[in-house]
Amino acid sequence: MALDATDLERVLEFERRWWGSATGRKEARIRREFDWSPARYYQVLNALLDEEAALRYDPVLVGRLREVRTARAELRRTRRPGAGAA
């Protein structure tokens, strides 16, 4: 996925703003601000989290988002089959 510096800055700034104030539906704000589907947004965000440029841009935010991603992946791996959605 080819990402440019503008995508990096826009997505990380959106996440920074969103992290502190979870007002409104995030998916609707993603569509309004980026004109992307939420699935596309999260694809871009996850790709950005693996970029060194993102870590240099905002190491605290990127570190926190990486931790959240890792925790969610671990939850998916350890979820018992048939236990229902969390």
C-alpha positions in Angstrom: 0.0 0.0 0.0 1.5 3.3 -1.1 1.1 5.9 1.6 2.3 9.5 1.4 3.2 12.0 4.1 -0.2 13.6 3.8 -2.1 10.4 4.6 0.3 9.8 7.5 -0.3 13.2 9.0 -4.1 13.3 8.3 -4.7 9.8 9.8 -2.5 10.3 12.8 -3.9 13.7 13.6 -7.5 12.3 13.3 -6.5 9.5 15.8 -4.9 12.0 18.1 -8.1 14.1 18.2 -10.3 11.0 18.4 -8.4 9.4 21.3 -9.2 12.2 23.8 -12.8 12.8 22.8 -15.0 9.8 21.7 -17.9 12.0 20.8 -20.1 10.9 17.9 -19.8 7.9 15.7 -16.2 7.4 14.5 -17.3 5.7 11.3 -19.4 8.7 10.2 -16.6 11.1 11.0 -14.2 8.9 9.0 -16.5 9.1 6.0 -17.0 12.8 6.3 -13.3 13.7 6.9 -11.6 11.3 4.6 -14.3 10.2 2.1 -13.1 6.6 2.8 -15.0 3.6 4.1 -14.1 2.7 7.7 -12.6 -0.5 6.3 -10.2 1.5 4.1 -9.4 3.9 6.9 -8.4 1.0 9.2 -6.3 -0.6 6.5 -4.5 2.7 6.0 -4.1 3.2 9.8 -2.7 -0.3 10.3 -0.3 0.1 7.5 0.8 3.5 8.9 1.5 1.9 12.4 4.2 -0.2 10.8 5.9 2.7 9.2 9.0 4.3 10.9 7.9 7.7 9.6 4.7 7.4 11.8 6.8 6.5 14.8 9.0 9.5 14.3 5.9 11.7 13.7 4.2 10.8 17.0 6.0 8.1 19.0 3.5 8.2 22.0 0.4 7.9 19.8 1.8 5.3 17.5 3.1 3.2 20.5 -0.3 3.4 22.1 -2.1 2.4 18.9 0.3 -0.5 18.4 -0.4 -1.7 21.9 -4.2 -1.6 21.3 -3.7 -3.5 18.0 -1.6 -6.1 19.7 -4.1 -6.5 22.6 -7.0 -6.9 20.2 -5.1 -9.5 18.1 -4.4 -11.4 21.3 -8.0 -11.3 22.3 -9.0 -12.7 18.9 -6.4 -15.5 19.2 -7.5 -16.6 22.7 -11.3 -16.2 22.2 -13.0 -19.6 22.6 -14.9 -20.8 19.6 -18.6 -20.5 20.2 -18.2 -18.0 23.1 -20.0 -15.3 21.2 -18.9 -11.9 20.1 -17.2 -9.6 22.6 
